[in-house]
């Protein structure tokens, strides 16, 4: 008999009743270091006093009114994003998939309104993950996710990641834009080469295409800058964000230049819940922390400490790990043994992680991890690696 909670996930037999910083606690007192962060979402960790206060205060006043009325918190949040980024305007929604859907709609609509109705196709990249809606499954183009859901939504072409020649060859008269994750998360923690991002910008300018960035997982400070594309010194025309935007409260957003955003007039797009007072209170609180002087520099410093430690683990356990990869605090260990086994070994040692494509264990801790947290995590990974050693090597290690 099917469970009351639809079985769309193979859930670990863990239930957490409270958290503190980067740590989670079960009802029976077990403690786990959270290097999954709710799949890169709990950006400020657990039980952050400033975030709790903002949500509590707003919940006691009004939580939801719909977008039929002004929402001062949304206006404030949008203005802050505009001031901190390339964008001229912001649309708030509820999730990363919804933000990506809206981004594609913006790309198509802008081409239509500027005299190119034939331009509706979007070039995406092998290894991408853009969400679980029907259109975003087509943008992702992973057979495992597409199987059994009928005809694939038209309008998406795919080329190898970091391959400019293939990208340029795929551009045709119906191409409207390009959408890329600056760091692929589900696809195996694969960063785009910075020069490739620069080349995408110049290619879009050359062909009159719209450049979209999917920063749902790698944005909001995770790489040590507010958004990952900033490392390349370029700006997109439109960008989707979610996950860490509200520290665990469900929220997404689309940031765009005026040239792209101005065509979404009343009636062309909408949302019931998106940008409601409670979500915006949470997101404004997160921005208070992330934009505070020195915060992103400290994320970058801690990330480099963790990166060096991961490289050391790869060198120490070459029969378990093949390489460290990623950027900032979106990191991965490509495994020489099944990644699921490594993840289970980490969990047994008290460290939570997430698997990803290409046999990678993903490490996406809260942005507020401490040096002590990193030291604890590395020791847990070291013990977990020993659990995964081939039997003869394991005996020799003892």
C-alpha positions in Angstrom: 0.0 0.0 0.0 1.3 3.5 -0.9 2.4 5.7 2.0 0.3 8.7 2.9 3.3 10.9 2.0 3.8 10.2 -1.7 7.1 8.2 -2.2 8.9 10.5 -4.6 12.0 10.4 -2.5 14.2 7.7 -1.0 14.4 9.4 2.3 17.2 8.6 4.8 15.9 7.3 8.1 16.7 10.5 9.9 14.3 13.1 11.4 15.7 16.3 12.9 13.9 18.2 15.6 16.2 21.2 15.9 19.4 22.8 14.5 22.1 25.3 15.6 24.5 26.8 13.1 25.7 24.1 10.8 24.5 21.3 13.1 21.3 19.3 13.2 20.0 17.2 16.1 17.6 14.2 16.1 15.0 13.6 18.8 17.2 11.0 20.4 20.2 13.4 20.7 22.3 12.4 17.7 24.2 15.3 16.1 25.0 15.8 12.4 27.1 18.4 10.7 25.0 19.6 7.8 27.0 19.9 4.6 23.9 19.5 2.6 22.1 22.6 3.9 18.7 21.5 2.6 20.3 21.1 -0.9 22.2 24.4 -0.7 19.3 26.3 0.7 19.9 26.9 4.4 22.3 29.7 3.6 22.4 31.1 7.2 22.4 27.7 8.8 19.9 26.7 11.5 18.4 28.8 14.2 19.8 32.1 12.9 18.5 34.7 15.4 18.1 37.5 12.8 16.2 35.3 10.3 13.9 33.9 13.1 13.1 37.4 14.4 12.3 38.7 10.9 9.9 35.8 10.1 8.3 35.8 13.6 7.7 39.6 13.5 6.2 39.4 10.0 4.1 36.3 10.7 2.5 38.1 13.6 1.5 41.0 11.4 0.4 39.6 8.0 1.7 36.7 6.0 0.0 36.9 2.6 -2.2 39.4 0.7 -1.5 38.4 -3.0 0.0 40.6 -5.7 -3.3 42.4 -6.2 -1.9 44.9 -3.7 1.4 46.5 -2.9 3.8 44.5 -0.8 6.3 47.0 0.8 8.7 44.2 1.7 8.8 43.0 -1.9 9.4 46.6 -3.1 12.3 46.9 -0.6 13.8 43.6 -1.5 13.6 44.2 -5.3 15.3 47.6 -4.9 18.1 46.0 -2.9 18.7 43.3 -5.6 18.7 46.0 -8.3 21.2 48.0 -6.3 23.5 45.0 -5.8 23.3 43.4 -9.3 23.1 44.0 -13.0 19.3 44.0 -12.9 16.8 46.8 -13.4 13.7 44.8 -12.2 12.8 41.7 -10.2 9.9 39.2 -10.3 9.4 37.1 -7.2 8.1 33.6 -7.3 8.3 30.4 -5.2 11.0 28.0 -6.4 13.9 27.5 -8.8 11.9 25.7 -11.4 9.3 28.4 -11.4 12.1 31.1 -11.7 13.6 29.2 -14.7 10.2 28.9 -16.4 9.7 32.6 -16.0 13.2 33.3 -17.3 12.5 31.3 -20.5 9.2 33.2 -20.9 11.0 36.5 -20.6 13.6 35.5 -23.2 10.9 34.4 -25.7 8.7 37.4 -25.0 11.5 39.9 -25.4 12.4 38.4 -28.8 8.8 38.5 -29.9 8.2 42.1 -28.9 11.4 43.3 -30.6 10.5 41.9 -34.0 11.7 38.4 -33.9 8.7 36.1 -33.2 10.5 33.2 -34.9 13.2 33.2 -32.1 11.9 31.0 -29.4 14.5 28.3 -29.0 16.9 28.3 -26.0 20.3 26.6 -26.0 21.1 24.7 -22.8 24.0 22.5 -21.8 24.6 18.8 -21.3 24.7 18.0 -17.6 22.3 20.9 -16.7 19.5 20.7 -14.2 16.8 23.4 -14.4 13.9 21.9 -12.5 11.0 19.4 -12.6 8.3 21.1 -14.5 7.6 19.7 -18.0 9.4 22.5 -19.8 12.3 22.5 -17.4 12.7 18.8 -17.8 13.1 19.5 -21.5 15.7 22.2 -20.7 17.5 19.7 -18.5 17.4 16.9 -21.1 18.1 14.0 -18.8 16.4 10.8 -20.0 16.1 9.6 -16.4 13.8 12.5 -15.6 12.0 12.6 -18.9 11.0 9.0 -19.1 7.2 8.3 -18.9 6.0 11.9 -19.1 5.0 12.0 -22.7 6.3 14.2 -25.6 9.2 16.4 -24.6 8.4 20.1 -24.6 9.8 21.7 -27.8 12.2 24.7 -27.8 15.4 23.6 -26.2 18.7 22.6 -27.9 21.7 21.1 -26.0 25.4 21.4 -26.5 28.5 20.2 -24.5 29.4 22.3 -21.4 32.3 24.6 -21.9 32.4 24.0 -25.6 32.3 27.3 -27.5 32.6 25.8 -31.0 29.6 23.5 -30.4 27.6 26.4 -28.9 28.2 28.7 -31.9 27.4 25.8 -34.3 24.0 25.3 -32.6 22.9 28.9 -33.1 20.2 29.2 -35.8 17.5 31.6 -37.0 15.1 30.4 -34.3 17.6 30.8 -31.4 16.4 33.3 -28.8 18.9 32.9 -26.0 21.3 30.8 -24.0 20.7 29.6 -20.4 23.6 28.3 -18.3 24.4 27.4 -14.7 27.8 29.0 -13.9 28.4 26.0 -11.7 26.4 22.9 -12.5 25.1 21.4 -9.3 23.0 18.3 -10.0 25.2 17.7 -13.0 28.3 16.9 -10.9 29.6 20.3 -9.4 31.1 21.4 -12.7 32.1 25.1 -12.9 31.9 26.9 -16.3 35.3 28.1 -17.3 35.4 31.9 -16.7 36.5 32.5 -20.3 33.6 30.4 -21.6 31.2 32.7 -19.7 32.9 35.7 -21.2 32.6 34.1 -24.6 28.9 33.4 -24.1 28.4 37.1 -23.3 30.2 38.3 -26.5 28.4 35.6 -28.6 25.0 36.7 -27.4 25.9 40.3 -28.2 27.1 39.3 -31.7 24.0 37.3 -32.6 21.4 39.4 -30.8 20.6 36.6 -28.3 19.6 36.9 -24.6 21.9 35.5 -22.0 20.3 33.8 -19.0 22.0 32.6 -15.9 20.5 29.9 -13.7 22.0 30.7 -10.3 19.4 28.8 -8.3 22.1 26.7 -6.6 25.3 28.6 -7.0 24.0 32.1 -6.3 23.3 34.1 -3.1 26.9 34.2 -1.9 27.7 30.5 -2.3 30.9 31.1 -4.4 32.2 34.0 -2.4 30.6 36.7 -4.5 26.9 37.5 -4.4 26.5 35.7 -7.8 28.8 33.3 -9.5 28.9 35.0 -12.8 30.6 38.0 -11.2 33.9 36.0 -11.1 33.9 36.2 -15.0 33.4 40.0 -14.9 30.3 39.8 -17.1 26.6 40.3 -16.6 23.6 38.3 -18.0 20.4 39.8 -19.3 18.2 37.7 -17.0 18.9 35.5 -14.1 17.0 32.9 -12.0 17.6 32.5 -8.3 16.1 30.6 -5.4 17.3 28.1 -2.7 19.4 30.3 -0.4 17.5 33.5 -1.2 15.4 33.2 1.9 17.5 30.9 4.1 15.1 28.0 3.9 11.8 29.7 3.4 10.4 28.8 -0.1 11.2 31.6 -2.5 12.6 32.3 -6.0 13.1 35.3 -8.2 13.9 36.4 -11.7 16.3 39.4 -12.1 16.4 41.1 -15.5 17.5 44.2 -17.3 14.8 46.6 -18.4 15.2 45.5 -22.1 14.1 42.0 -21.1 11.8 42.7 -18.2 9.6 45.5 -19.7 7.6 43.2 -21.9 6.0 41.3 -19.0 3.1 43.6 -18.6 0.0 42.8 -16.6 -1.6 39.6 -17.7 1.5 38.1 -19.2 2.8 36.4 -16.1 1.8 36.0 -12.4 2.0 34.2 -9.2 -0.3 33.8 -6.2 2.2 33.2 -3.4 5.4 34.8 -4.9 6.8 37.7 -3.1 4.4 37.6 -0.2 5.2 39.6 3.0 6.5 36.5 4.9 8.8 35.4 2.1 10.2 38.9 1.6 10.8 39.4 5.3 12.9 36.2 5.3 14.8 37.2 2.1 15.5 40.7 3.4 16.9 39.2 6.6 19.2 37.0 4.5 20.4 39.9 2.5 21.1 41.8 5.7 23.7 39.2 6.5 25.1 38.3 3.1 25.6 42.0 2.1 27.2 43.0 5.4 30.8 44.2 5.1 33.2 41.3 5.0 30.7 38.5 4.9 31.4 37.3 1.3 35.1 37.7 1.8 34.9 35.4 4.7 32.8 32.9 2.7 35.6 32.9 0.1 38.3 32.4 2.8 36.5 29.5 4.4 35.9 27.9 1.0 39.6 28.0 0.2 40.4 26.3 3.5 37.9 23.6 2.7 39.1 23.2 -0.9 42.7 22.7 0.3 41.5 20.1 2.7 39.5 18.2 0.0 42.6 18.2 -2.2 44.4 16.6 0.7 41.8 13.9 1.1 42.0 13.1 -2.6 45.8 12.7 -2.3 45.4 10.6 0.9 42.7 8.3 -0.4 43.1 7.9 -4.2 41.3 4.6 -4.2 38.2 6.4 -2.9 38.3 9.9 -4.4 39.4 10.9 -7.9 39.3 14.7 -7.6 37.9 17.7 -5.8 35.8 20.1 -7.9 33.6 23.1 -7.6 33.9 26.8 -6.6 33.4 28.5 -3.3 31.1 26.5 -1.0 29.6 24.5 -3.8 32.1 21.7 -3.8 32.2 18.0 -4.7 34.3 14.9 -4.5 34.3 12.8 -7.6 34.5 9.2 -6.3 36.3 6.2 -7.4 33.8 4.0 -5.6 30.0 4.5 -5.8 29.1 8.0 -4.5 26.1 6.6 -2.7 28.4 4.4 -0.6 30.6 7.4 0.2 27.6 9.5 1.2 26.4 6.7 3.5 29.8 6.4 5.1 29.9 10.2 5.7 26.4 10.0 7.3 27.6 7.2 9.5 30.4 9.4 10.7 28.0 12.3 11.4 28.3 14.4 8.2 25.4 15.1 5.9 26.1 15.5 2.2 24.2 15.2 -1.2 25.0 13.1 -4.2 25.2 14.6 -7.7 25.9 13.5 -11.3 29.2 12.0 -12.5 29.5 9.9 -9.3 30.1 13.0 -7.1 29.4 13.6 -3.5 28.2 17.2 -3.1 29.3 19.5 -0.2 27.2 22.6 0.1 27.3 23.7 3.7 25.7 26.8 5.2 27.6 30.0 4.4 28.2 30.5 8.1 30.3 27.5 8.7 33.2 28.1 11.1 36.8 26.9 10.8 36.0 24.4 13.6 33.1 23.1 11.5 35.4 22.6 8.6 38.0 20.8 10.7 35.2 18.5 12.1 33.9 17.8 8.6 37.3 16.9 7.2 37.9 14.5 10.0 34.5 12.9 9.4 35.3 12.6 5.7 38.6 11.0 6.5 36.9 8.4 8.7 34.2 7.9 6.1 36.9 7.4 3.4 38.4 4.6 5.5 35.1 2.9 5.6 35.1 2.9 1.8 38.7 1.6 1.2 38.9 -1.7 -0.7 39.2 -4.5 1.7 43.0 -5.2 1.3 43.9 -1.6 1.6 41.6 -1.3 4.7 43.4 -4.1 6.4 46.8 -2.6 5.5 45.6 0.8 6.9 44.9 -0.8 10.2 
